[in-house]
Every structure is written in structure tokens, then in C-alpha cells.
Amino acid sequence: MRTVYLNGDYLPETEAKVSIFDRGFLMADGVYEVTSVLDGKLIDFAGHAVRLERSLSELDMRSPISMDDLLEVHRELVRLNEIEEGMVYLQITRGAPNDRDFAYPPAETEPTIVLFTQNKPGLANSPAALKGMKVISIPDARWGRRDIKTVQLLYPSMGKMMAKAAGCDDAWMVEDGAVTEGTSNNAYIVKGNTIITRQLSNDILHGITRAAVLRFAKEAQMKVEERAFTIAEAQEADEAFITSASTFVMPVVEIDGTALGDGTPGPVAARLREIYLEESRKTAV
């Protein structure tokens, strides 16, 4: 049975309880982060901590824990649950006032903080990375502040199910004719020697893995162009891929039924995955 963390206590998962008045439950009034674990160590924790603080700030929400203490909680959960490869999920909500109200509760209301681990053996050597993903395109019907990593995940969940119903693995969301991102990842195409991905704005999540991969790509003398692209442009690309904390770099081999290249993962995605895993392991904590 997993040990989880709730509001300062380490508990068996069956004993962890949250109030029915918690605003995360009632209003999706909360933020989250997911940090990957490889070799029993945390990947890019500092990046996730910085983004967490930004998300909290954007929602005028205070943190119930310092970032140094949060690191120790992550490490302790990894130790207690004997995670070698997997993830640590963190969620902070505005807390549980005494009743439901659209207005924010009083400032002294204690935020709720929850962390739990997910054991994922074989995370780094995923067979999917050798096979590649198939994606469909769907309209982007989310709210406008996708840069804040909130727990408002209903539409991305619907997108995953639309993809599943179409016999595919994921969906790329499209707004004003251009791809924003995947349901839980950033999207990229490769044309010639150029990696193309949408520029940072409120329209997409500022991916921690995205930042690392683009940095590694530039260090490896790969050309990076940050701009919007269309589904038609993506279908004509040499290759495509996604990045996220839980998939690292994952090739995309088909978009809306059109195979990219010869329908197998391309060399750029494969090389970036290799570099990312190698470099991230070096700096893991």
C-alpha cells in the first residue's frame, strides 16, 4: 500500500481524506506538478518548483510549504514507496472553507497539499518510444490561461478519449488554425534540420521538459524555431514528437491518418530522447 502525503502527514493511501468543501474538488481551484523519478532520483525538480510558485502566484494562492521542504517530501515519498522509476504527483488547492462559495475564502484558510507516487517500471525504456504515437486534431476548447498548471483537466481528458475512440494515442489541439499543444504535452515538428514548436504565451503550458529539450537541442547545434504551425504543415513534416515530464521525448508517426515520413520514429526525436535522458540523469536529485 502506498504512503501518501497530506497536509504535513505521511499516511497510508486509504487513510488520507480531504474535505468535501475543498475548493479543488468543488471549483478546480488548485494547481499541480508531476515530477519524474529515474534511478530513484527526481528529474528537473528545480524547474517544477519554479513553475509551481508561478502558478500559485498567478492565482493569488499561497503555498503551505517551502520549496526546500517540498523537495524533502518528494524524496521521502520516493524512499518510502521504493520508487526507482515513476512519478511524484503534487497538488495544492486553496483549501477547504466551511461552505461552498464562488468568492475566495478568507486569507487565513489553510491550503490543501497532497502528494503521492506512481510506480512506473520501464519508464525510460518505454516500447512506445520505438513505435511512435498516432495523434488526431481537435478544437482547443480550454480556458485562456493554459500557462497556469491548474487541475482543470476535463477537456484534455475528453481529448484523450476522442483519440482513443479514433484508435489513436493522443490529440493535438488547434486554435485559430494552428496547433497549440497536446492534451498533456508540448507538440513539435521537424522539417529539414529545424525543430519547430509553438512559442511561449498564455496559450500553452510552459513545459519544464520543453525548456530542457530545447536547450539540449541548441547545445547539440540543432536549429530551433519557436512559432505556430498548422496540422497541414505537420502532416508534411519529416517527423514530429511531443515532450512531457512523464513521456520525456516521444515520437509522433501519424497525424489525422497521415503517416509522417515512412511512418516510423525519426532520428531527431530519437536523438533528443537519448540526450534528454542522459543529461537529466546527471543532474537528478
Phi, psi and omega in degrees: 000136181290147167264131179241171180241128179220115173049046174097353183242144170266123187224154166299143185303330181286346181259355181277121183232141177237143182300146175293345179266005179297134185289342172294321179285316186276326190234003190054035184269072183196165178234164181211165173216153174231121180248129181281154178237125174231135181056031179075011181236156184275133180266122173055041181301319183301320178296318179294323180295318179296316180293323177301313180298322178294315179301315179299316181297317181297333180259009180053046182243136181268153179270138178275004186209147176283158181293328176295316178293325179296321176300317180295324177296315177304310182297320181293320178294321176299318180292310184297325183261005175053052181272120173263316174226128181167212185216155170243121179262133180235136176221133175236128177243171181287358174101190187237094174289184185280350182200172179274134179202141178293326179292147176300147178288170178306149185302332182281355177298126183288129174298157174260133177234130182229136171225141172212159180259157171229122182277122184227074178302139180082013183302316183286329182254044183298129177300333180298331181292334178274336183265321183090162183254154171250133181234155171245167175253142178222157176296146178270105185252021181278170176290171191280349183254067181287347179287342177267125185275078182269170179273014176281084189243017183295311182293318173303323176296318177299321179297319176300319181289326175298318178296315180300318179296333180270005180076024181241180187261331183199175179233140170260130184269141186237133179223131181052039175084356183237151178289132172269294180193179174280178183294332180212034185196163173270149187247144183218151168232161178234125177231118185065235179255017186247130173268126183242128177212151184299142180290156179291140177190188174289351186281340182224162174286138178278085189297134177290318176294322176305309182300317181294315182296318179294324177296314179295323180298316180294322178295332179270013177067025174273145180276132181239131178235118181262104180198166177286152174219158182265167175296319179299318178295321180295321181293338180263002182287163177286323176200173180210162177198171175235163171225146173196167181296331185264343179247351182063249174242121184234121181294147172247127185247352180209136179231118182050043176086353179262122179285142176266131182057233179265012176083012177238159181305140182270169185290329182293312179298318180297317181292319180296322177297316180299313180296315182301311181296319182294311183289322182293325177296326181296325186255006182296149180240000000 
